Amino acid sequence: MRGLLDPKMDFVFKNIFGSEKHPNILISFLNATLKPKDLITEVEIKNTDLNKGYIEDKFSRLDVKATTSNNEIINIEIQLKNEYNMIKRSLYYWSKLYSEQLNEGEDYSLLKRTICINILNFKYLKTRMFHSVYRMKEIHTNEELSDIEEIHFIEIPKLEDGSDEKDMLVAWIEFLKNPESEKVRSLEMSVDEIREAKDELIKMSNDDTQRELYEMRAKTLRDKISALNEAGRKGIKKGEKNKAIEIAKSLINLGLDKESIAKSTGLDLCEVEKLMN
């Protein structure tokens, strides 16, 4: 048997957790994450299409959207690499999910509790906990304004060895970390949903078409990260140039000649002349 595909890849995650064929997987994951008083018993999964255009588009979001039997709207997104924007990104998508519920003239009472779950394959927040939950609260008394907004961050690398696998969220993160581990093999024996997810992963991994789509998506995401890194390098260069301009201005005020200033700062002679004028 060929090696298993990485379930943390958004394409694979969506096929396993966002498929109408096996809703019990998503129900189990949501109950493990949200730990609701009234367990979720049904989900209606949205945006299940996975066409080639989406997979090849580096800006597409292969997230999982669903509504639950508890009258909630859920969005789950998994990120492999740090793009340094997850907080604002999550707030933006939460606001879209929340506002798009109403048509013009409809009553605000129709708005549903809206939850964004971000699964990150990198450390992002300052907290040491691997699972953090945020809601709107009064900053002095900690009184909660409402639970209608809830944002989760699950940071996979922060899950410590020896964590209680009886906690189903720990079990699911172990599956995402390494589905071929002894821990997951043990979990398969006792948790039907973990076994169902593993079976689906094996099925995908042995399907030539699915593997081809996986490789296509992996390349697309690599290209995206490469583009972001290049933009970052250009930003650094821009910052360095701004610093050089400030130094040049100081040297001009000291009366240094333009050739010396250009040599000292690395600016072109014409750029120094413009600053002098």
N, C-alpha and C positions, 0 to 999 in steps of 0.2 A: 504493500500500500504506500502511495506517495505521502509525503509530509502534509500535515493539515494546514490549511490556510489560516492566516492570522484573524481571529474573530474581532480584533480591535480595528481592523480596516473597516471604514464606514460602509463599504459595499457589502461586506460579509455580515457585519453587525445588523444592517438593515434587513438582509435576507433572513436572518435568524430571528431577530426580535421584532421585526416589523412586517411579518408575513401573516396573512389571514388564515394560512393553512394550519398554523399552530399558535393560536392566541394565548394558550396557557403559559407559554414561555414569557410573554410580555406581562401577563397578569402576575406571575410569580415575581418577576423582577420589580414591578411597580410596588407590590405589597412589601417586598423586602426593603425598598428604598424609602417609601413614604410612611411605612408602618402605620396605616390608618386604623382608627378605632373600628370602623366598619370595613372589613376586607373588600377589596375590589373583586367582583365575581365575573364581570364581562368587560370587554374592551371593543371599541369600534376603531379599527386601524385605518388611517387615512393615507393618502399619497403613496400607494404601494407600487406604482410604476417604477421600473428601473431600466429605462431605455439607454441605448448606446450613447445618445447625445448628452445625457446627464452624466454618465460615467466619464466621458472625455472632457467635460467642462470643468476646469479647475476651480471655478467659482460656484459650482453647484453644491448644494447641501443635501447629502444623503442621510437626512435625519429621520427619526421615527415620530410620527404624529398620531395621537389617539384621543378618543374621549372614553371616559370610564363610567361604570355603573354608579359611581359616586358623584356624577355630574361635574366632572373635571375635564379640562383640556390639558393634555400633556404633550410636551415636545422633548425628545431625547436626542442629544447630539454627542458624537464621540470625536475627539481630536487626538491625533497622534503626535503632532508637533506644536510647540508653543509659538503662537503668532502674536503674543503679547497684547491681545485685545479681547480676551474672553469675557471680562466683566461687562464692558460696554456692549459687546456683541450680544451677550445673553439678554441684557436689559432691552436692547433694541428689538430682538426677536420676541421677547416676552410682550413688549408693548404692541407689536403687530398682532400677535395671537389674541391679545386682549381686546384691542380696538376693532378687529375684523369680525368680532362676534355679532355686532349690531349693524343693522341697516339704518338709514336715516329715519328718524322719528320713532324708533323703537325704544322701549323703556330700559333704563339702566339696570333694573332689577333682573333682567334676563342674562346679565353677564355672569359667566361661570368662573369658578376658581381655576386659575391658570398657572401651570407649573412648568418650569424649564429644568431639565436635568442635563448637566454637562459632565460627561465622562472624559477625563483627561489622562493621557499617558505620560504626564510630566507633572512635576511639582509646581504649583502656581501661587497658592495662597500662603500667608504667613503661618497659619495654624498648623499644628502637628497632626491633627485628625485627618483621616483619609476621606471622610464624608462630612461636608459642611452644608448647613441649611440656612438660608436667609429669608427673612420676612420684613415687613414694615413695622417699626416699633418707635415709641417715644424715647428720645435719647437719654432723658433723665430718670424716668421711672421704669423703663423697659416694658411699658404697657403696649400690647400689640394693637395696632390700628385695625388690621384685618388679616385674615389668612388667604385672601383672594389672590395675593401675589406670593409665590414661593419659588426660590431659585436654589438648586442643588449643585454642588461641585463634588465630584467623586474623583479623587486624585490617586490613580492606581499605584504609583510608586510608593505612596505613603502607607500602604497596607503592610503591616508588620508581619513577619513570620511568627507563627504561633497564635495568630488571631483566631477567635472562636468561629469555626466553620459551621456551627449550629445556627449562627446568625446568617440568614439566607443572603444578605447583601455581601457578606464576606465570601460566601460560597460562589456567588455569581462573579465577583471580582477575581477569584481564583480561576474560574473558567476562562475569563477574558485574558488573564495574565499568561496562563499556560494550560491549554485544554488537554495536553498530553501528560500532565503531571500525575504523580501517584495520588495527590490530594483529590484531583478531579475524578480519577478512576474510582476512588472510594466513594465520592459524592454521587457518582452515577448509579451506584448500587442502592442508594437510599432515597434519592430525590428524582422523581419522575421527570420533572421539567429540565433538570440538568442533563439527564440521559437523552431527552428529546432534542435538546439543543446540540449535544455532542453528535447525535445521529445525523442531524441536519448538516452540521459542519463536515462530517465525514462524506456525506452525499455530495455536498458542494465541491469538496476537495478532490473527489474522484470523477467529477464531471469536466470534460475537456473544455466545453463552452464556458462554464462558470470560471474555470481556472484562467482562461484567456481574458475574460472580462476583469478578473481580479488583477492580472498583470497590467492590463490597460489602465485600471484605476490607480494602481500603485505608481505607474509611470507619471500619470497626470498629477498626482499629489507631490511626487518628487520634483516635477517641473515647477509646481507652484512654490514649494519651499525654496528652490533654487532662485526663482524670481524674487521672492521676498528677501532672501539673503543679499542678492545683488542690490536691491533697493536700499537695504540697510547699509551696505558698503558705500553707496552713493551718498546716503545721508551723512555718514561719517565724514566723507570727503567734503561735503558741503559745510558741515560744522567746522572742519579744520580751516576751510577757506574763510569763513566768517571770522574766525579767530585771527587769521593772518591779516585780514583787512583792518581789524581793530588795532593790531600791533603796528601796521603800516601807518595808520593815522597818528599814533603816538610818536612814531619816528619822524613823521613829517613835522609835527609840532616842535620836535627837538631840532629841526633844521637840517636833518640828514639829506644827502643828495638822493635822487631817484634811483640811480644804479645800485647804491648801497642798500637802499630799502628793498628793491626787487630781489637782490641777492640774499638778504636776511630773511625775507618772508616767503620766498618762492613764488611770488606774484609776477605776472608778466609786466614788462616795463610800461606798456600802454595802460594797464590797470592802475599802476602807481601814478601815472600822469593824470588820469581821470580823478583820482583821489586828491591830488594836489590842486586841481582846478576847481 
